[in-house]
Amino acid sequence: MKAYKQPATSKLVNRFDNELKNLLMEDLKAFRERNQFLPSNKQAAVQQQLSAA
């Protein structure tokens, strides 16, 4: 018989949530670094629409 302690389900779920959150935050940071120009382009598009109206 093996004598090892299994982690509780809540600990596994908590670890999974933390790992998933970390991965998503890293992806978001990388996406923001690659697409820094998007907010300025959106502002320019809104300004053009306002001036055209």
C-alpha positions as CSV (number, residue, x, y, z in Angstrom):
1,M,0.0,0.0,0.0
2,K,1.3,3.4,-0.9
3,A,1.4,6.0,1.8
4,Y,1.0,9.4,0.1
5,K,-1.2,12.3,0.8
6,Q,-3.5,13.4,-2.1
7,P,-4.1,17.1,-2.4
8,A,-7.6,18.2,-1.7
9,T,-9.8,19.0,-4.7
10,S,-10.1,22.7,-3.6
11,K,-6.3,23.0,-3.6
12,L,-6.1,21.6,-7.1
13,V,-8.8,23.9,-8.3
14,N,-7.1,26.9,-6.7
15,R,-3.8,26.0,-8.3
16,F,-5.4,25.6,-11.7
17,D,-7.1,29.0,-11.3
18,N,-3.8,30.6,-10.4
19,E,-1.9,29.0,-13.2
20,L,-4.6,30.0,-15.7
21,K,-4.7,33.5,-14.4
22,N,-0.9,33.8,-14.7
23,L,-1.0,32.5,-18.3
24,L,-3.8,34.9,-19.3
25,M,-2.0,37.9,-17.7
26,E,1.2,37.0,-19.6
27,D,-0.7,36.7,-22.9
28,L,-2.5,40.0,-22.2
29,K,0.8,41.8,-21.5
30,A,2.4,40.4,-24.7
31,F,-0.7,41.4,-26.7
32,R,-0.6,45.0,-25.3
33,E,3.1,45.3,-26.1
34,R,2.5,44.2,-29.7
35,N,-0.6,46.4,-30.2
36,Q,0.3,49.6,-28.5
37,F,-0.9,51.6,-31.5
38,L,-4.6,50.5,-31.2
39,P,-5.8,53.1,-28.6
40,S,-4.4,56.0,-30.6
41,N,-5.9,54.7,-33.8
42,K,-9.3,54.4,-32.2
43,Q,-9.1,58.0,-30.9
44,A,-8.1,59.3,-34.3
45,A,-11.0,57.4,-35.9
46,V,-13.5,58.8,-33.4
47,Q,-12.1,62.3,-34.0
48,Q,-12.4,61.9,-37.8
49,Q,-16.0,60.8,-37.4
50,L,-16.8,63.7,-35.2
51,S,-15.2,66.3,-37.5
52,A,-17.0,64.8,-40.5
53,A,-20.4,65.1,-38.8
